[in-house]
Each structure stands twice: as structure tokens, then as C-alpha cells.
Amino acid sequence: MKILYVLDTDWIRRNPMQNNHLVERMVLRGHEVRVIDYEILWRSEGKRELFSKRQTFRVAR
């Protein structure tokens, strides 16, 4: 099954372990999971742009 997981946190600055243990179990069962993480502090930090530049991180264990 293909699963799209949308988060409103910043995985790079904050601890992602709180959110991703369920997703990791789904991947271990053979599901294809993609994560979209939008910047939770986009109004108070940065250039206040409506869109961010796409960043892709390939993480494998």
C-alpha cells in the first residue's frame, strides 16, 4: 500500500522519533511511505514565503 504521511513539524530541528515509529512499522510490513513535512514556524521564521524550496532526504536503515 502507498501511504502519504503529512506532518506539521520540523523533523530536522525537532526529534522525529516521537512521530515516526508507526511509519517505520508500516515500512517493515512492506508499505511504501512518503512523508511531507511542512515548516510549522513558517510565519515567524524565514522569508515568510508561501512555498518552500523542495528538499529530499533519502534515509534508510
C-alpha positions, 0 to 999 in steps of 0.5 A: 500500500502507498501511504502519504504521511503529512506532518506539521513539524520540523523533523530536522530541528525537532526529534522525529522519533516521537512521530515516526515509529508507526511509519517505520512499522508500516515500512517493515510490513512492506508499505511504501511511505512518503512523508511531507513535512511542512515548516510549522514556524513558517510565519515567524521564521524565514522569508515568510514565503508561501512555498518552500524550496523542495528538499529530499532526504533519502534515509534508510536503515 
